[in-house]
Amino acid sequence: MVQSSEVQRILIREGRIRGALFLPPGEGPFRGVIDMFGGVGGLVEFRSSLLASRGFACLALAYFAYDDLPSLPIKMDLKYFEEAAQFLCDHPKVSGDGVGVVAICKGAEMALAMASYLPQVTATVCINGPNALNGNSLVYGDVLVNGIPLQNGKKIQSTDFWSLSLTNAMEAPSSFLVGNKDQHYDSLFFAREAKSRAEKYGKKDVYVQCYPGSRTSSRASRFPFLSSIQISTLFTSIDLGWRSSASLLERARKLVGKLFKNIFHRNISCSRTE
């Protein structure tokens, strides 16, 4: 995916929302997508600009370690994400018929929570993430969801999330994109577990797409999978030593670009008229 020079970037600091909105050229309306990253924190914008180049109004949403947001995601308030979803729905250049969410790693946890509780969310894409909360709790009004204790410097094991899955209540159609060589999460297991649990509760629109040999990425040139990275986690720095071949990365990028477009076009209607 290549960014268009005509994409408009607008820094967002409205209410509690902190992020950057990327708009395609033209009057719209465009389908809206919220974009979140993981344990790196801060505001990461490259994927939003790329999606805007493909015709989506994309909000790169920060949720910790940025501006006046909490420095660590200890207790996440889902109303913050609800405010962001409503903001995007209400934007005059956005279709207003619901929004999609794309997220990776820690952000994927929040994407699943949004899919479970927020009516504004009509489709989610989760990249190499778990199917439950890891290391933090979640509040939404009177609802409190506790996560498992954070496991520093150690690969998250397959059995950790069985009793804490967010997918039991998931409403929005969801796709899990995973690399089977991730050295942090057992992403393929979590995706399959999410699909199994969702189907147990009657949901049929949960999909799993595996990219063999690939692992998580936060680099624009290697989105969504990468060859190596060192990230700063909540309490420690871990060299994850991720490796993927150039050919696999290129193939994954192209497939994911098409998949994003198909998922969001299929599940986000675009009917607003001015």
Number of C-alpha atoms within 10 A of each C-alpha: 17 11 15 15 10 12 19 15 17 11 12 15 11 11 10 15 19 24 26 22 24 28 28 25 15 11 11 19 21 25 27 33 31 25 28 29 26 22 17 17 22 20 19 20 22 18 25 27 27 21 26 28 23 19 20 26 31 32 32 26 26 24 29 21 16 15 14 10 15 13 14 17 19 14 16 20 17 19 15 15 22 19 15 22 27 17 16 25 21 14 14 15 20 26 23 25 18 24 27 30 28 26 25 27 23 25 26 28 22 29 29 32 25 27 25 17 17 20 15 20 29 23 27 28 26 27 27 32 31 31 30 26 25 20 17 17 17 19 14 15 9 5 8 13 16 15 19 15 12 14 12 14 14 11 13 18 13 15 10 15 19 14 10 16 23 26 25 19 16 22 22 24 20 29 23 28 24 30 25 19 19 24 17 20 23 21 28 24 17 26 26 17 19 28 23 17 21 22 15 12 12 10 18 13 14 23 15 17 16 16 19 13 16 25 27 31 23 20 16 16 15 18 20 25 30 23 17 17 15 12 15 12 15 16 11 9 12 15 11 16 13 19 18 20 12 13 9 15 23 16 11 21 18 12 12 18 16 11 16 18 14 11 17 23 15 11 20 21 17 17 13 14 9 8
